Amino acid sequence: MDIKVEKIKELNEKFDNCRGNRIAQNAAMTNGVAQAATNKKIEGIERHSFSINLNQGEITNQKQSGRCWMFAALNTFRYRIIKDLNLKNFELSQSYPLFYDKLEKSNYFFNSILKTLDEDLDGRLLAHLLSDPLGDGGQWDMFVNLVDKYGVVPKDVMPESANSESTRFMDEYLTKLLRTYASKLRSSHENGASMEELEKMVEGYMEDVHRALCVSLGTPPEVFDFEVRDKDDNFISEKNITPQEFFKKYVKQDLNEYISIINAPTKDKPYNETYTVDFLGNVVEGKNVKYINLPIEELKQAAIEQLKAGEPVWFGCDVGQFFSRDGFVLDLEAVKVDDLFKVDYDMTKEERLDYSESLMTHAMVFQGVDLDENGNSTRWRVENSWGKDAGKDGYLVMTDRWFDQYMYQVAINKKYLSEEILKNWEKEPKHLKPWDPMGSLAK
């Protein structure tokens, strides 16, 4: 059915004859849709007060990069260091895991290309692999792989650089390089090169990637001196410690005891089953991404139990849904675009996942929760990584109703989970396609 010019004229006249339409038009054209639709009442209702409240150091800032998953994980680590060493503030290097993530993702990409040499170039799988081979985003299990292999270092040991704070151009030129080399690998295969010859080519390509990363981000330290003063001005110092030793001694966290719980209420993902995503990862020899899918109330209760025990919770959500960056509340009523447009956004969570309307986009940390007299959550304290000027001193409030609709993943220590969940966790994971929404990367 085509659009008739006469119909457009009729619609224009109908629009102009409505006073509410004219007011909405003026507000949106002057301030932008999100600003015009922002509901300021919500900020007065949803306060920054919580019955469980964990104290953290100064807010961090990922700047113009997609490293939220790293920042969030490192923020849970530094919480332990600050508490154990009685520090006022402390940060771990976010540039250090960025270097190794880019390096490992490049190698993972080349290995994926070698596995798909006979796939059609115009097929969906190759299109997916070539679309964003080493973007900034990631998953909890991918970060665990990096820490298991490379450890962590204090921020002053490998500080930020122009390219870690703003990754766009570095990523762009490294992606050009990876696609160039993918083309050469496939062409060599078509011309009869053996797998041994192709692997030798990858070895040379990885040397080029390593050099480019060293130029862009600096060379990661193999050993360093750890020096810091606590709140009482006591000097803490340790010489010639490796990044792996530092993690083991000062973070003291067994990451293999943490599992990823997701909430994906779609027909293809029954609850109490485990899942993995094909061609999703960074460290080739590392563990595969794995989730257990649970009802939202069980995911929520697991997060509450971990917070009750005084431990922050890494999580992934769809942060952009009905949220204004000028505010600090994640709530279904915070940005009323439905009122502005006079429409209904009434898709279910299942429908939003099935129709590409929502998926995990951003990782942050729960540092608190407010519980009512029955022990049920009402709102959540969220530590973000957009700097102290985003939100209220860098923190957001997430309401329980927003949590239900747009929360997708939490990383929880097994000791806070039931025997039934742990039993189901041991199931062999079902394989999801590379483009499944549960394969999305937090940025």
C-alpha positions as CSV (number, residue, x, y, z in Angstrom):
1,M,0.0,0.0,0.0
2,D,1.5,3.3,-1.0
3,I,1.2,6.7,0.8
4,K,-1.2,9.1,-0.8
5,V,-0.3,12.8,-0.9
6,E,-3.8,13.6,0.0
7,K,-3.6,11.5,3.1
8,I,-0.4,13.3,4.3
9,K,-2.2,16.6,3.9
10,E,-5.1,15.3,6.0
11,L,-2.7,14.1,8.7
12,N,-0.9,17.4,8.8
13,E,-4.1,19.3,9.3
14,K,-5.2,16.8,12.0
15,F,-1.9,17.2,13.8
16,D,-2.0,21.0,13.7
17,N,-5.5,21.2,15.0
18,C,-4.5,19.5,18.3
19,R,-3.1,21.9,20.9
20,G,-1.2,19.0,22.7
21,N,0.6,18.1,19.5
22,R,1.7,21.7,19.0
23,I,3.1,21.9,22.6
24,A,4.9,18.5,22.2
25,Q,6.3,19.6,18.8
26,N,7.7,22.8,20.3
27,A,9.2,21.1,23.3
28,A,10.8,18.3,21.3
29,M,12.2,20.5,18.5
30,T,13.7,22.9,21.0
31,N,15.1,20.4,23.5
32,G,15.3,17.1,21.8
33,V,13.0,14.1,22.2
34,A,14.6,12.7,25.4
35,Q,14.8,16.0,27.2
36,A,11.2,17.0,26.2
37,A,10.0,13.6,27.5
38,T,12.0,13.5,30.8
39,N,9.8,13.1,33.8
40,K,11.5,15.2,36.6
41,K,9.1,13.9,39.2
42,I,10.8,10.6,39.3
43,E,14.0,12.0,40.7
44,G,12.1,13.3,43.7
45,I,10.4,10.0,44.3
46,E,13.4,7.6,43.8
47,R,15.9,8.7,46.3
48,H,19.6,7.8,46.8
49,S,18.9,6.0,50.1
50,F,19.3,2.3,50.6
51,S,18.9,-0.1,53.5
52,I,22.1,-1.9,52.2
53,N,24.8,0.5,51.1
54,L,28.4,-0.4,50.3
55,N,31.0,2.3,50.4
56,Q,33.3,2.5,47.3
57,G,36.2,4.7,46.3
58,E,35.9,7.6,43.9
59,I,33.8,7.1,40.7
60,T,35.7,6.0,37.6
61,N,35.4,7.2,34.0
62,Q,35.7,5.0,30.9
63,K,35.8,8.2,28.8
64,Q,35.2,7.7,25.1
65,S,35.6,3.9,25.1
66,G,33.4,0.8,25.4
67,R,35.2,-0.7,28.4
68,C,32.3,-0.7,30.9
69,W,32.6,-4.5,31.4
70,M,36.2,-4.0,32.4
71,F,35.6,-1.0,34.6
72,A,32.7,-2.8,36.3
73,A,34.7,-5.9,37.0
74,L,37.7,-3.9,38.2
75,N,35.4,-1.8,40.4
76,T,34.4,-5.0,42.2
77,F,38.1,-5.9,42.6
78,R,39.2,-2.5,43.9
79,Y,36.4,-2.6,46.5
80,R,38.2,-5.4,48.2
81,I,41.6,-3.8,48.0
82,I,40.3,-0.5,49.5
83,K,38.5,-2.3,52.3
84,D,41.4,-4.7,53.1
85,L,44.2,-2.1,53.0
86,N,42.1,0.7,54.6
87,L,42.6,3.0,51.6
88,K,40.7,6.2,50.8
89,N,40.7,5.5,47.1
90,F,42.4,3.2,44.7
91,E,42.0,2.2,41.0
92,L,43.3,-0.7,39.0
93,S,44.6,-0.1,35.5
94,Q,41.9,-0.3,32.8
95,S,44.4,0.1,30.1
96,Y,46.2,-3.1,31.1
97,P,43.3,-5.5,30.3
98,L,42.4,-3.4,27.3
99,F,45.8,-4.2,25.7
100,Y,45.5,-8.0,26.3
101,D,41.8,-8.1,25.3
102,K,42.7,-6.5,21.9
103,L,45.6,-8.9,21.5
104,E,43.6,-12.0,22.4
105,K,40.5,-10.9,20.4
106,S,42.8,-10.6,17.3
107,N,44.1,-14.1,17.8
108,Y,40.6,-15.4,18.4
109,F,39.4,-13.7,15.2
110,F,42.2,-15.3,13.2
111,N,41.4,-18.7,14.7
112,S,37.7,-18.2,13.8
113,I,38.7,-17.3,10.2
114,L,40.7,-20.5,10.0
115,K,37.7,-22.5,11.2
116,T,35.5,-21.0,8.6
117,L,37.7,-21.1,5.5
118,D,35.1,-22.9,3.5
119,E,32.1,-20.8,4.6
120,D,30.5,-18.6,1.9
121,L,31.9,-15.1,2.1
122,D,28.4,-13.6,1.7
123,G,27.0,-15.9,4.4
124,R,25.7,-14.7,7.7
125,L,28.5,-16.3,9.8
126,L,31.3,-14.5,7.9
127,A,29.4,-11.3,7.9
128,H,29.1,-11.6,11.7
129,L,32.8,-12.4,12.2
130,L,33.9,-9.5,10.0
131,S,31.5,-6.9,11.4
132,D,33.4,-6.0,14.6
133,P,36.3,-8.4,15.2
134,L,37.9,-6.6,18.1
135,G,35.5,-4.0,19.5
136,D,35.7,-2.7,23.0
137,G,32.8,-4.6,24.4
138,G,32.8,-7.8,26.4
139,Q,31.3,-10.3,28.8
140,W,32.0,-11.4,32.4
141,D,33.6,-14.7,31.4
142,M,35.8,-12.9,28.9
143,F,37.2,-10.7,31.6
144,V,37.8,-13.8,33.8
145,N,39.9,-15.3,31.0
146,L,42.0,-12.1,30.9
147,V,42.6,-12.0,34.7
148,D,43.3,-15.8,34.9
149,K,46.0,-15.4,32.2
150,Y,47.4,-11.9,32.8
151,G,46.4,-10.7,36.3
152,V,45.8,-7.0,37.1
153,V,48.0,-4.0,38.0
154,P,47.4,-0.7,39.8
155,K,46.4,2.2,37.5
156,D,49.7,4.1,38.1
157,V,51.6,1.2,36.8
158,M,49.9,1.3,33.4
159,P,47.9,4.6,33.2
160,E,45.5,5.7,30.7
161,S,46.6,7.0,27.3
162,A,44.9,9.0,24.5
163,N,44.0,5.7,22.8
164,S,42.6,3.9,25.8
165,E,40.4,6.9,26.8
166,S,39.2,7.3,23.2
167,T,39.5,4.0,21.3
168,R,37.6,4.8,18.1
169,F,40.5,5.4,15.8
170,M,42.8,2.7,17.2
171,D,39.9,0.2,16.8
172,E,39.2,1.4,13.3
173,Y,42.8,0.9,12.1
174,L,43.3,-2.4,13.8
175,T,40.0,-3.6,12.3
176,K,41.3,-2.6,8.9
177,L,44.3,-4.7,9.6
178,L,42.4,-7.8,10.7
179,R,40.1,-7.7,7.7
180,T,43.1,-7.3,5.4
181,Y,44.7,-10.4,7.0
182,A,41.5,-12.3,6.9
183,S,41.3,-11.7,3.1
184,K,44.9,-12.9,2.7
185,L,44.2,-16.1,4.8
186,R,41.2,-17.0,2.7
187,S,42.9,-16.3,-0.6
188,S,45.9,-18.4,0.5
189,H,43.6,-21.2,1.4
190,E,41.9,-21.0,-2.0
191,N,45.3,-21.2,-3.6
192,G,46.1,-24.4,-1.8
193,A,48.1,-23.3,1.3
194,S,48.3,-25.9,4.0
195,M,46.9,-25.3,7.5
196,E,50.5,-25.2,8.8
197,E,51.3,-22.4,6.3
198,L,48.2,-20.5,7.3
199,E,49.1,-20.7,11.0
200,K,52.6,-19.4,10.2
201,M,50.9,-16.5,8.5
202,V,48.8,-15.8,11.6
203,E,52.0,-15.9,13.8
204,G,53.4,-13.0,11.7
205,Y,50.1,-11.1,11.7
206,M,50.0,-11.3,15.5
207,E,53.4,-9.8,15.7
208,D,52.1,-6.8,13.7
209,V,49.0,-6.5,16.0
210,H,51.2,-6.6,19.1
211,R,53.5,-3.9,17.7
212,A,50.5,-1.7,16.9
213,L,49.1,-2.2,20.4
214,C,52.4,-1.3,22.1
215,V,52.6,1.8,20.0
216,S,49.0,2.8,20.9
217,L,48.7,1.7,24.5
218,G,52.2,1.2,25.8
219,T,54.0,-2.0,26.7
220,P,52.3,-3.9,29.6
221,P,54.6,-4.4,32.7
222,E,55.7,-7.9,33.5
223,V,56.7,-7.0,37.1
224,F,56.2,-3.8,39.0
225,D,56.5,-2.1,42.5
226,F,53.3,-1.7,44.4
227,E,53.3,1.4,46.6
228,V,50.4,3.1,48.4
229,R,49.5,4.9,51.7
230,D,46.5,4.0,53.7
231,K,44.1,6.3,55.6
232,D,46.4,6.4,58.6
233,D,49.4,7.4,56.4
234,N,51.0,4.0,56.7
235,F,53.2,3.1,53.7
236,I,52.5,-0.2,52.0
237,S,55.2,-1.3,49.6
238,E,56.0,-4.5,47.7
239,K,58.8,-4.8,45.2
240,N,59.0,-6.8,42.0
241,I,55.5,-8.3,42.0
242,T,53.9,-9.8,38.9
243,P,50.4,-8.9,37.8
244,Q,49.2,-12.5,38.6
245,E,50.8,-12.4,42.0
246,F,49.2,-9.0,42.7
247,F,45.8,-10.3,41.9
248,K,46.2,-13.4,44.1
249,K,47.6,-11.5,47.1
250,Y,45.6,-8.3,47.1
251,V,42.3,-9.1,45.3
252,K,42.1,-12.6,46.7
253,Q,39.1,-13.5,44.6
254,D,38.5,-17.0,43.1
255,L,36.8,-16.0,39.8
256,N,36.1,-19.6,39.0
257,E,33.6,-19.6,41.9
258,Y,31.4,-17.0,40.0
259,I,28.8,-17.9,37.5
260,S,26.8,-15.8,35.0
261,I,23.0,-15.8,35.5
262,I,20.9,-14.4,32.7
263,N,17.2,-13.7,32.4
264,A,16.0,-14.3,28.8
265,P,12.3,-15.2,28.9
266,T,12.1,-16.4,25.3
267,K,10.7,-19.7,24.0
268,D,14.1,-20.9,22.7
269,K,15.8,-20.7,26.1
270,P,14.0,-22.7,28.8
271,Y,14.8,-21.7,32.4
272,N,17.2,-23.8,34.5
273,E,19.2,-24.7,31.4
274,T,22.8,-23.5,30.6
275,Y,23.9,-21.8,27.4
276,T,27.0,-20.8,25.5
277,V,27.4,-18.7,22.3
278,D,29.3,-20.0,19.3
279,F,32.3,-17.8,18.2
280,L,32.0,-15.6,21.3
281,G,35.2,-15.1,23.3
282,N,38.6,-13.6,23.4
283,V,41.2,-16.0,24.9
284,V,41.4,-19.1,22.6
285,E,42.4,-21.5,25.3
286,G,40.2,-19.8,27.9
287,K,36.9,-21.0,29.2
288,N,33.8,-20.5,27.0
289,V,31.2,-18.0,27.9
290,K,28.5,-19.9,29.9
291,Y,25.2,-18.8,31.4
292,I,22.3,-20.3,33.3
293,N,18.9,-18.9,32.5
294,L,16.7,-18.2,35.5
295,P,13.4,-16.4,36.2
296,I,14.0,-12.7,37.1
297,E,13.0,-13.2,40.7
298,E,15.7,-15.8,41.2
299,L,18.3,-13.6,39.5
300,K,17.2,-10.7,41.7
301,Q,17.4,-12.8,44.9
302,A,20.9,-13.9,44.1
303,A,22.0,-10.3,43.7
304,I,20.4,-9.4,47.0
305,E,22.1,-12.3,48.9
306,Q,25.5,-11.2,47.6
307,L,24.9,-7.6,48.6
308,K,23.7,-8.7,52.0
309,A,27.1,-10.4,52.4
310,G,28.9,-7.1,51.7
311,E,30.0,-7.9,48.2
312,P,29.3,-5.8,45.1
313,V,27.6,-7.3,42.1
314,W,28.7,-7.0,38.4
315,F,25.7,-6.9,36.1
316,G,24.7,-6.2,32.5
317,C,21.5,-4.3,31.4
318,D,20.1,-2.3,28.5
319,V,21.0,1.1,30.0
320,G,19.5,3.3,27.2
321,Q,15.9,2.2,27.7
322,F,13.8,5.2,28.8
323,F,16.9,6.8,30.4
324,S,18.2,10.4,30.1
325,R,21.9,10.9,30.8
326,D,21.1,14.2,32.4
327,G,19.2,12.3,35.1
328,F,20.1,9.6,37.5
329,V,17.0,7.3,37.6
330,L,16.5,4.1,35.6
331,D,12.7,3.8,35.7
332,L,10.0,3.0,33.2
333,E,8.4,6.4,33.9
334,A,11.7,8.4,33.7
335,V,11.4,9.3,30.0
336,K,7.8,9.4,28.8
337,V,8.3,9.3,25.1
338,D,5.0,7.4,24.9
339,D,3.2,10.5,26.3
340,L,5.1,12.8,23.9
341,F,4.2,10.8,20.9
342,K,0.9,9.6,22.1
343,V,1.7,5.9,21.5
344,D,2.1,2.7,23.6
345,Y,5.4,0.9,24.0
346,D,3.9,-2.3,25.2
347,M,6.2,-5.1,24.0
348,T,7.0,-7.8,26.6
349,K,10.6,-8.5,27.5
350,E,10.3,-11.7,25.4
351,E,9.1,-9.7,22.4
352,R,11.8,-7.1,22.8
353,L,14.5,-9.8,22.7
354,D,12.9,-11.6,19.8
355,Y,12.5,-8.5,17.7
356,S,15.9,-6.9,18.4
357,E,14.4,-4.1,20.5
358,S,16.5,-4.8,23.5
359,L,19.6,-6.7,24.7
360,M,22.5,-6.1,27.1
361,T,24.4,-3.0,26.2
362,H,26.2,-1.8,29.4
363,A,27.8,-3.3,32.5
364,M,27.8,-1.6,35.9
365,V,28.0,-2.6,39.6
366,F,25.3,-2.9,42.3
367,Q,26.7,-1.2,45.4
368,G,23.4,-1.3,47.4
369,V,19.8,-2.2,47.4
370,D,16.8,-0.9,49.4
371,L,14.6,-3.7,50.9
372,D,11.1,-3.2,52.3
373,E,9.7,-4.7,55.5
374,N,9.3,-8.1,53.8
375,G,12.8,-8.2,52.4
376,N,11.8,-7.4,48.8
377,S,13.9,-5.0,46.8
378,T,12.4,-1.6,45.8
379,R,15.4,0.2,44.3
380,W,19.1,-0.5,43.6
381,R,22.2,1.6,44.0
382,V,24.3,1.5,40.8
383,E,27.9,2.4,40.5
384,N,28.5,3.6,36.9
385,S,31.8,4.4,35.0
386,W,30.9,7.6,33.3
387,G,32.6,9.9,35.7
388,K,31.2,11.8,38.8
389,D,29.2,14.3,36.7
390,A,27.0,11.6,35.1
391,G,24.1,10.8,37.4
392,K,24.3,11.8,41.1
393,D,28.0,11.9,41.9
394,G,28.4,9.1,39.3
395,Y,25.7,6.9,40.8
396,L,22.3,5.9,39.4
397,V,19.1,4.6,41.0
398,M,17.5,1.6,39.3
399,T,13.9,0.9,40.3
400,D,12.7,-2.7,40.7
401,R,10.2,-2.4,37.9
402,W,13.0,-1.3,35.5
403,F,15.1,-4.1,36.8
404,D,12.4,-6.6,35.8
405,Q,12.3,-5.4,32.2
406,Y,15.8,-4.5,31.3
407,M,18.2,-6.5,33.5
408,Y,19.8,-9.4,31.7
409,Q,22.9,-10.7,33.6
410,V,24.6,-10.9,37.0
411,A,27.8,-12.5,38.1
412,I,27.2,-14.3,41.4
413,N,29.4,-16.3,43.7
414,K,28.2,-19.9,43.9
415,K,28.0,-19.7,47.7
416,Y,25.0,-17.4,47.5
417,L,23.0,-19.9,45.2
418,S,20.8,-22.8,46.0
419,E,21.8,-26.4,45.5
420,E,19.3,-26.7,42.7
421,I,20.8,-23.9,40.8
422,L,24.3,-25.3,41.2
423,K,23.1,-28.7,40.1
424,N,21.6,-27.2,37.0
425,W,24.7,-25.2,36.4
426,E,26.6,-28.4,35.8
427,K,24.5,-29.3,32.7
428,E,26.1,-29.3,29.3
429,P,25.4,-25.9,27.8
430,K,23.2,-25.6,24.7
431,H,24.8,-23.7,21.9
432,L,23.3,-20.4,20.7
433,K,24.1,-18.8,17.4
434,P,26.7,-16.1,17.3
435,W,24.1,-13.4,16.6
436,D,21.8,-14.4,19.5
437,P,20.9,-11.4,21.7
438,M,22.5,-13.2,24.7
439,G,25.8,-12.9,22.8
440,S,25.7,-9.1,23.0
441,L,28.7,-7.3,24.4
442,A,28.5,-4.7,27.2
443,K,30.1,-1.4,26.1
